[in-house]
């Protein structure tokens, strides 16, 4: 039988695996990776999971456990994780061109049923032998069941590190083991709604009529139930969907209460957003800025607001985008508040080769020259090598706190691993 199946490759505890990549002495030792500003746990090794640490646990709640159990803690190293993710996806591309990169550590692809077992063994071996990244694979008739199979591999710690299901009895067997919340596309909130309606398991969900599910829970839930029955409702997205918006935002390392520092942060974020826009060959027709205070400090005055500025004509050059972002910031900034976060959104994106020139407002060659120079320098010497003076040089309290970040081994010349 040569019918097509869908496979999901999922890198194990990906952030943790990346941290262990250049620190092999950390294998089989407890490792945790923290969120922005070192606030919460966002990745855990199996050893940390066995200690009972949940995803999203605030660090202050487990400080004693970190000391007593010798947990190795790292700040999020996005530069390293992004580069290793690209390498994993390139390895997967050797085995199938018909694939969808679903997230930083997951990818779907199609394969023939008679090749499934051999191909899975090759992928698991290649990811480990070439990159030292452990992966698990679920193979099934569609994306929802492939995700379910991957969850079973994770829960039962199968020796083969992959699971192939295709027959109805095999599908029913894994659905009986899977909590409703773990079904791809369901999540906690929808699972709660389904349970209140008496639908407490994946087996119960798949048995309901399509018309009932469409009427009470929407078309996506009805399609999910159809996939649990073995149908194919969600195709692979081989080409990423065109973006309509692009957002760059961060929480500040420390709250800031003055305009100059907030302008620095907005300048920096708008610069990063413009560089991403050019990399994707897009232009923006407007820029928005939002600012907000720390909602967890209820005793402090609270404020949140946003504003937009139209970009005419559509553009992706750094200087005009920064100017527009700062004008939007001026409309919403208020003194007397301690701001915790801001963000820059580029809206109504269009391909750069489909923009309509403006007869009365031509593009500025100087703006394009500055953007091109920044791209060349930052690509050659690393991100942030050439920045606008408006983003500040020192004492940037708004910079994200990453006190425990490991070296950016693969993206910074000064932080290359050294062999002694």
C-alpha positions, -999 to 999 in steps of 0.1 A, spaced: 0 0 0 15 33 -11 -11 57 3 2 90 17 4 96 55 12 128 74 42 129 98 49 154 125 86 158 136 88 174 171 122 183 187 123 172 223 123 200 249 138 221 221 152 250 241 167 226 266 182 205 238 198 236 223 214 245 257 228 210 260 241 210 225 274 228 234 272 217 271 271 179 268 278 176 306 242 188 311 227 157 295 205 138 320 208 168 344 179 191 353 178 221 330 152 249 328 149 278 303 132 311 314 109 336 296 116 372 287 132 391 317 138 357 334 102 357 348 88 322 342 98 287 332 91 281 295 111 249 288 120 220 311 141 189 308 124 157 318 143 158 351 127 192 359 93 179 349 98 149 373 103 175 401 67 187 394 76 220 378 48 231 355 51 252 323 49 289 331 58 285 368 72 319 381 109 316 390 104 331 425 82 301 434 109 275 428 141 293 439 145 268 468 140 239 445 165 253 420 191 253 448 183 220 465 180 201 432 208 217 414 187 229 384 207 246 357 188 277 347 192 296 314 177 328 300 161 324 266 188 325 239 166 333 209 195 338 185 208 303 192 174 286 191 165 303 158 197 292 142 195 256 154 158 255 143 169 265 108 194 237 108 169 211 119 145 222 91 172 219 65 179 184 77 142 175 73 142 191 39 166 163 27 139 138 33 108 155 19 102 187 -1 65 184 7 66 198 42 52 226 64 73 243 91 47 246 118 68 262 146 104 266 158 106 230 168 78 212 147 73 204 110 47 184 92 55 165 60 40 138 37 54 103 32 44 70 16 31 44 40 55 17 27 84 41 34 72 54 68 92 32 92 125 34 73 122 72 68 114 78 105 144 59 116 166 79 92 152 112 104 157 104 141 193 92 134 201 122 112 189 148 137 209 132 165 240 123 145 243 156 126 229 181 152 226 163 185 190 172 187 166 144 198 133 143 179 101 123 181 78 115 152 41 107 149 27 94 116 -10 91 108 -35 98 81 -38 135 89 -22 164 109 -45 160 140 -38 123 144 -1 128 137 0 153 165 -18 128 187 6 101 179 35 124 188 20 131 222 17 93 228 54 89 219 62 117 245 40 102 272 50 66 269 86 72 261 87 47 233 121 32 225 118 38 188 110 75 192 83 73 166 47 59 163 29 50 130 -9 46 131 -32 41 101 -58 15 109 -91 25 127 -84 3 157 -49 19 161 -65 54 159 -91 44 186 -63 30 208 -44 63 210 -75 85 213 -85 65 244 -52 75 260 -52 111 250 -68 139 272 -92 161 253 -69 191 260 -41 175 241 -60 172 208 -44 196 182 -66 226 179 -87 221 210 -67 237 239 -79 243 275 -106 269 269 -124 250 242 -120 217 261 -137 233 290 -166 243 268 -169 208 253 -168 192 287 -196 214 299 -216 201 270 -209 165 280 -180 159 255 -152 147 278 -129 128 255 -115 126 219 -136 95 214 -168 113 223 -158 143 201 -153 121 170 -186 104 174 -207 136 172 -225 147 140 -208 173 119 -239 196 118 -241 196 157 -205 206 160 -207 233 133 -237 248 150 -225 248 186 -186 249 183 -178 262 149 -164 248 116 -129 242 129 -140 220 157 -162 200 132 -131 195 110 -110 184 139 -136 158 148 -136 146 111 -98 143 113 -101 122 145 -123 99 123 -94 96 98 -105 122 71 -80 148 58 -94 184 64 -62 204 70 -37 204 42 0 211 45 8 247 41 40 244 20 41 282 14 37 305 44 6 327 42 13 363 33 15 384 65 -9 412 70 8 426 101 42 424 117 47 430 154 79 436 174 73 440 212 91 433 244 86 437 281 112 461 296 139 448 320 129 477 343 98 499 342 105 533 326 87 565 335 102 591 311 97 600 274 134 599 262 139 562 273 105 552 258 115 569 226 147 549 226 128 516 230 103 525 202 132 535 179 149 502 185 118 481 180 108 500 149 143 495 135 141 457 141 106 456 126 117 474 94 146 450 90 123 420 92 100 437 67 128 440 42 139 404 48 104 393 38 103 416 8 72 434 21 62 471 27 39 486 53 11 511 48 9 521 84 27 518 117 12 515 152 27 519 186 12 506 219 24 512 255 12 498 288 20 497 325 25 467 347 -9 453 353 5 430 381 13 461 402 -23 470 411 -12 497 436 5 517 408 -14 540 383 -25 520 353 -25 532 317 -26 516 282 -30 531 248 -21 529 211 -20 551 181 -13 547 143 5 567 117 -1 562 79 29 556 57 25 572 23 36 556 1 40 521 15 75 517 26 100 494 43 129 518 50 140 522 85 141 560 89 105 568 77 92 539 98 110 551 129 97 587 123 62 574 119 64 553 151 77 582 171 49 604 159 24 577 170 42 574 204 38 612 209 1 609 206 -3 583 235 26 590 259 15 604 293 38 615 321 32 600 356 32 564 347 58 536 349 56 517 316 64 480 315 60 472 278 57 487 244 54 474 209 56 485 172 32 470 147 35 474 109 1 471 93 -15 464 59 16 447 45 19 442 8 46 427 -14 73 452 -23 69 446 -60 32 454 -59 34 489 -43 19 519 -60 43 548 -62 30 582 -51 34 610 -77 37 637 -51 57 619 -24 86 601 -41 108 576 -21 139 592 -6 171 576 -20 189 585 13 164 565 33 170 535 11 207 539 13 207 540 51 185 508 52 207 490 27 239 499 47 224 488 80 213 454 65 248 448 50 267 456 82 243 437 105 243 407 83 280 406 81 289 415 117 258 404 136 225 419 146 229 453 164 263 461 150 249 492 133 220 510 149 203 544 150 217 568 176 181 574 187 179 539 203 206 549 228 240 535 236 243 529 273 221 526 305 192 511 285 169 501 314 143 490 288 166 462 274 153 427 281 169 411 312 188 379 304 211 374 333 216 337 326 219 337 288 243 312 274 267 321 246 253 326 211 276 299 198 265 299 162 257 335 154 284 357 171 320 355 161 331 366 196 311 337 212 322 308 191 327 276 211 364 270 220 380 236 219 409 231 244 
